[in-house]
């Protein structure tokens, strides 16, 4: 193997790690956001955990965060909780920061 091949392999490995970290961070963010919404809806701890998993799964419907925002907004509205899209996006931003912090702490 040449030096170029070694560097190429190293960049591929780094890219794969970065993509995995990004995926895990977004999943953690969605879990945190699900727990936030569950608290607003007054769900029990068991219900909140199940709901958080549903929020994580909702992110696979389409690229981006729109599917998650739409799910949370619809569920909060159905539960009679006063909430608008701006508040959900603000919570999404805060939970993104919190998820990154948790991922960094978990890595050591």
N, C-alpha and C positions, 0 to 999 in steps of 0.2 A: 504494500500500500504506500502511496505517495503522501507527502505532507498535505497536498490538496485534498486527497480523499479523506484523510483524518479530520481535516478542518470541516469538510462537508458533512461528515458523519456527526461531528460534534454539534454543528449548527442544527442538524435534523433532530438530534436528541434534545437540544435546548428548546427547539420549537415545540416538540411533543410535550415536554414538561410544562412549558408555558401554557399550552392549550389545555392540558389536564388541570392545571392550577386554576385557570380561568373558569373552566366548567365547574369545578368543585366550589369555587368562590360564589358563582352565580347560584348554584344549588343551595348553598348555605344561606345566601342572602334571601332567597325565596322562602326558605324554611323560617328564617327570622321574621320576614314580612307576614307569612302565614300566621305565626304566633301573635304578632302585633294585631292583625285583623281579628283573630279569634278572641283576643282579650276584649276588643271593642264590642264584639258580638256576645260576650259573656259565656263563651263555651267553657266546658270543663277541661281539665288538663289532658285527659284522654282524647276528647273531641278536638282539642287544639292541635294535638300531635297528628291526628288523622287529617285535619284540615290543612296543616302545614305540608303534609305529603301531597295532598291534592293540588296545592299551589305549585309545588315543585313540578308535578306532572303537567300542569297547565302550560308551563313554559315550553313544552315541546310541540305545541300547536302551530306556532309560526316563529320566524326569526324575530329577535328583538323582545322588548318588554311589554308590548301592547297586549299580548294575550294574558299576561299576569295582571296588569292593571285592570283590564276588562273583567277578569274573573273576580278580583277583590272588590271592585266597584259594584258589580252585580250582586255579589253575596252580601256586602254591607247594606246595600239598598234594600235587598230582600229581607234582611234582618231588622230593618227600620232604623239603622244607624245613619245619622247625618254625616255624610262624608262626600267630598268631591274629588275629582281626578287630581287636582293640584296637591291635595293633602296626601293622597296615595303616592304620588311621584316624589313628594318630599320625604315620606317614610322610606320609599325605595332608595333614595339617595343616602339616607342615614344608615339604612340596613346594609348597603353596599360597603360603606366605610367600616361598619362593625364586622361584617363578614371578612373583609380583607385583614383587619386587625386580628381576628380570631385565627385565620389561616396562617398568618405570620407567626403568631404565638405558638401554634401547633407544630410548626416546622422547627421550632427551637430557637 
